[in-house]
Amino acid sequence: MDYETFKQEMTEDLKQRLYERGIEDVEMSFHNVEKANQHYESLTVRQEGSNVGVNFNIENAFAEYEHTGDYAGVLAESTVESLNLF
């Protein structure tokens, strides 16, 4: 799976996992993050209308997937992190 496909599938699958746990009305978007000495693309997850969200370094998630081939594991980690927000 290439990077763009990974981003699309991660967004859809993560939204479905959260929905299955009773968390609806979730917004997801991608942003470029620039910090001192690093920059990366981030997936932001938040409930609609909220200013609070969680950011994932989607590039690191993709790198982990490429290294391990374990998409389900990467998705599970992202789901747990998202649930901590709600």
C-alpha positions as CSV (number, residue, x, y, z in Angstrom):
1,M,0.0,0.0,0.0
2,D,1.4,3.4,-0.9
3,Y,1.4,6.5,1.4
4,E,-1.8,8.1,0.0
5,T,-3.8,4.9,0.2
6,F,-2.5,4.4,3.7
7,K,-3.8,7.8,4.7
8,Q,-7.2,7.3,3.2
9,E,-7.6,3.8,4.7
10,M,-6.4,4.9,8.1
11,T,-8.9,7.8,8.2
12,E,-11.8,5.6,7.2
13,D,-10.9,2.7,9.5
14,L,-10.1,4.9,12.5
15,K,-13.5,6.7,12.1
16,Q,-15.2,3.3,11.9
17,R,-13.4,2.0,15.0
18,L,-14.4,5.1,17.0
19,Y,-18.0,4.8,15.7
20,E,-18.1,1.2,16.9
21,R,-17.2,2.5,20.4
22,G,-20.0,5.0,20.4
23,I,-18.0,8.0,19.3
24,E,-19.7,9.8,16.5
25,D,-19.4,13.1,14.7
26,V,-15.6,12.9,14.4
27,E,-13.7,15.2,12.2
28,M,-10.3,14.1,10.7
29,S,-8.0,16.3,8.7
30,F,-4.3,16.4,7.7
31,H,-2.0,19.2,8.5
32,N,1.7,20.0,8.1
33,V,3.3,20.4,11.5
34,E,6.5,22.4,11.9
35,K,8.4,22.2,15.1
36,A,12.0,23.0,16.0
37,N,14.2,20.9,13.8
38,Q,11.4,18.7,12.5
39,H,8.3,18.8,10.3
40,Y,5.8,16.1,9.4
41,E,2.3,15.5,8.2
42,S,-0.2,15.0,11.0
43,L,-3.7,13.4,11.2
44,T,-5.9,15.4,13.5
45,V,-8.9,13.7,15.2
46,R,-11.5,15.7,17.1
47,Q,-15.2,15.7,17.7
48,E,-17.1,18.2,15.6
49,G,-17.3,21.6,17.1
50,S,-14.5,20.9,19.6
51,N,-11.2,22.8,19.6
52,V,-9.5,19.9,21.4
53,G,-8.1,17.0,19.3
54,V,-5.3,14.5,19.1
55,N,-2.6,14.6,16.4
56,F,-0.8,11.6,15.0
57,N,2.4,11.8,13.0
58,I,0.9,9.9,10.0
59,E,4.4,9.7,8.5
60,N,5.7,7.7,11.5
61,A,2.6,5.5,11.4
62,F,3.2,4.8,7.7
63,A,6.9,4.0,8.4
64,E,5.9,1.6,11.1
65,Y,3.5,-0.1,8.7
66,E,6.1,-0.4,6.0
67,H,8.6,-1.8,8.5
68,T,6.3,-4.3,10.1
69,G,3.6,-4.9,7.5
70,D,1.1,-4.8,10.4
71,Y,-1.6,-2.4,9.4
72,A,-4.0,-3.8,12.0
73,G,-1.4,-3.1,14.8
74,V,-0.8,0.5,13.6
75,L,-4.6,1.0,13.4
76,A,-5.0,-0.4,16.9
77,E,-2.4,1.9,18.4
78,S,-4.1,4.9,16.7
79,T,-7.5,3.8,18.0
80,V,-6.2,3.6,21.6
81,E,-4.6,7.1,21.3
82,S,-7.8,8.5,19.9
83,L,-9.9,6.9,22.7
84,N,-7.8,8.7,25.3
85,L,-9.1,12.0,23.9
86,F,-12.8,11.1,24.4
